[in-house]
Amino acid sequence: MIIPPYLSPGDTIALAAPARKISKAEIQPAEQWLKSVGFNIFYDDRLFAEDHQFAGDDLLRTRYFQDLLDDDSVKAIWCVRGGYGSARIIDRLDFTHFRQHPKWICGYSDITVFHSHIQQNLQTATLHATMPINVSETNTQLPVCQSFLDAITCKDLSYEIDSHPLSRPQPFSGILTGGNLSMLYSLIGSPSDINTTGKVLFIEDLDEYLYHIDRMILNLKRSGKLSNIKALLVGHLSDMHDNTVPFGKTAEEIVADHCQTFDFPLIFNVPAGHLSDNRAFRMGCQIEGLIKDNKFILKSLNHD
């Protein structure tokens, strides 16, 4: 895997909106925070374009993101929010310059499209992390924001994972892949589909019906994406819905049920996804799980 250059104070981080629209007021806390820790911030008026729910039409979002990919003064692209829309532009983008001059692409949720596409087609690491829409004046000193800084500035990432009755904690190591379950499901069979063989797979999701979770996990199972993984990491499965006639299992129980036929390590309570504790993880980089002093630790080395 290719690891983009890590950042130092004085480097430029560009803000991009490849999916849902955003306002200037919504990015101000993140902009002020990054400036306060020494980074330069770049964006232009295209960031605030509107086309119904999107941040401008597909062509505008493509051209803006392409400009950031091709700008060597930009050392990282931080996607401001998810929503929906990245899949509409991914095939329009030309990654030729990026291949020669890689940079960190950062975000989560809908940004899983970029994590998956770049890892599969360009063998380059990306950063699954919080986004500017989630940064406030009160959380910049919390682990969620600190982990973002640690991840892009060449520091090791180490997280103690709370126990969960459905977890099967065992030591493991491998390349981390995955992201938002709904997006991974939507990418199957496309040029952005990931190869999970020999990898550590991470999933998280938000605002889904429980039977949708069952359908998507069953698809991963039937398509072979769970057959030869090193481990399955399960982040936040947040704000799930049920039907009038209950499905009968929680989202976590659905995942665990489909994993019974496999013996890979299964880890719940991974602090990533659609809750406030959304720690950074380097996708495409080596991650290891270890047991130390009866505690389970996830560790991502800096690959400097």
JOZI-V676515 format. One record per helix or strand of 2 or more residues. SS is the DSSP state (H for helix, E for strand). FROM is the first residue (numbers start at 1). LEN is the number of residues. If there is no record, write none. Layout:
((SS,FROM,LEN) (SS,FROM,LEN))
This chain:
((E,12,5) (H,24,13) (E,40,3) (H,45,4) (H,58,13) (E,74,6) (H,86,7) (H,96,5) (E,104,4) (H,109,14) (E,126,3) (H,132,3) (H,143,10) (E,157,5) (E,172,9) (H,181,7) (E,199,8) (H,210,13) (E,231,8) (H,251,8) (E,265,3) (E,281,3) (E,286,7) (E,295,6))
